[in-house]
Amino acid sequence: MSSRYGEETRAWAEKTFADTRHLYNSRLECCQVIAKTLGAHVNTVSRWIGETYGPARQAPPEEVTAKMRAMEEEVMRLRRQNHDLSAGRGFSTSPLGLA
């Protein structure tokens, strides 16, 4: 690698990204903090992370799994609500829910 930063620096940046990514709203925000800590340009750190973890738009597998689990829970909750509403529980039977 022809860079002014050594392999140890890059390895540290990649490990720090892996350990702290969940604390930030975006990959870029995390890379900005790491770059500032290193005194490097954010594009340098973003490139390293992109080479290691793939494109930014591709969600990491653990994030996909977590989102899938949350969506399944939401579906179950909505099905229970739908069932309760269909059974007439929790709502008045008068028009517009007015008693």
Backbone torsions as a table, in degrees:
resi	resn	phi	psi	omega
1	MET	NA	122.4	177.8
2	SER	-95.2	91.9	-176.3
3	SER	-146.0	158.2	177.1
4	ARG	-80.3	-7.3	177.2
5	TYR	-105.8	136.4	-178.7
6	GLY	-80.7	174.8	179.2
7	GLU	-62.1	-35.1	179.5
8	GLU	-64.2	-39.9	179.2
9	THR	-64.3	-45.8	179.5
10	ARG	-63.2	-43.9	179.2
11	ALA	-60.2	-41.6	178.0
12	TRP	-62.5	-44.3	-179.9
13	ALA	-61.6	-42.7	-179.9
14	GLU	-66.6	-40.9	178.4
15	LYS	-66.9	-42.8	178.7
16	THR	-61.9	-41.6	177.2
17	PHE	-59.4	-48.7	-179.0
18	ALA	-61.0	-37.3	-176.8
19	ASP	-79.6	-25.3	-172.2
20	THR	-119.4	-3.1	-175.8
21	ARG	-53.1	-39.7	-177.4
22	HIS	-64.7	-14.3	-179.3
23	LEU	-84.1	-8.7	-174.4
24	TYR	-119.0	156.6	-178.7
25	ASN	-74.8	-21.9	-178.1
26	SER	-149.7	163.5	175.9
27	ARG	-61.9	-42.3	-178.9
28	LEU	-61.3	-43.1	179.6
29	GLU	-60.0	-43.1	178.2
30	CYS	-63.5	-44.4	179.4
31	CYS	-63.0	-35.9	178.9
32	GLN	-62.6	-43.0	-180.0
33	VAL	-66.1	-43.2	179.3
34	ILE	-63.5	-44.7	179.8
35	ALA	-60.9	-42.4	179.4
36	LYS	-62.9	-41.1	179.0
37	THR	-62.2	-39.7	-179.4
38	LEU	-80.6	-20.2	-172.5
39	GLY	78.1	25.7	-178.7
40	ALA	-106.4	166.4	175.4
41	HIS	-77.8	143.7	-177.9
42	VAL	-59.9	-31.9	179.1
43	ASN	-64.2	-33.4	178.3
44	THR	-63.9	-49.8	-179.5
45	VAL	-65.8	-41.8	178.6
46	SER	-60.4	-39.7	178.5
47	ARG	-64.3	-45.0	178.0
48	TRP	-58.4	-47.3	-177.9
49	ILE	-65.1	-40.7	178.0
50	GLY	-62.7	-39.6	178.8
51	GLU	-68.0	-32.5	-178.4
52	THR	-84.9	-44.7	-172.2
53	TYR	-106.8	-2.3	179.4
54	GLY	89.9	-175.6	-176.5
55	PRO	-60.3	149.8	-177.9
56	ALA	-65.2	-30.8	-177.2
57	ARG	-74.6	-17.8	-179.8
58	GLN	-83.3	117.8	-178.7
59	ALA	-71.9	139.2	177.2
60	PRO	-64.9	150.3	-176.3
61	PRO	-53.8	-39.5	-179.1
62	GLU	-67.1	-31.5	177.2
63	GLU	-71.1	-39.7	177.9
64	VAL	-62.6	-44.3	179.4
65	THR	-61.6	-44.5	-179.8
66	ALA	-64.4	-42.5	178.9
67	LYS	-65.5	-39.9	179.1
68	MET	-62.6	-44.0	179.0
69	ARG	-62.8	-43.2	179.3
70	ALA	-64.1	-39.2	179.4
71	MET	-68.4	-38.4	177.3
72	GLU	-63.7	-40.4	177.7
73	GLU	-64.6	-39.9	178.5
74	GLU	-64.2	-41.8	177.8
75	VAL	-61.6	-44.8	178.9
76	MET	-61.6	-42.7	179.2
77	ARG	-62.6	-44.3	-179.6
78	LEU	-67.1	-35.8	176.9
79	ARG	-65.4	-40.8	177.0
80	ARG	-62.7	-44.5	178.3
81	GLN	-61.2	-43.9	179.6
82	ASN	-62.1	-42.7	178.3
83	HIS	-62.0	-46.2	179.4
84	ASP	-61.2	-41.8	179.3
85	LEU	-68.0	-39.3	178.9
86	SER	-66.3	-32.5	-179.5
87	ALA	-81.2	-5.1	178.1
88	GLY	84.0	8.6	179.1
89	ARG	-83.6	137.0	173.5
90	GLY	87.0	-4.3	179.1
91	PHE	-133.4	149.2	174.9
92	SER	-72.1	151.6	179.8
93	THR	-89.6	-5.0	178.6
94	SER	-75.2	156.2	-177.7
95	PRO	-57.3	141.9	178.4
96	LEU	61.1	14.5	177.6
97	GLY	71.8	15.6	-179.5
98	LEU	-89.2	136.9	-179.3
99	ALA	-91.7	NA	NA
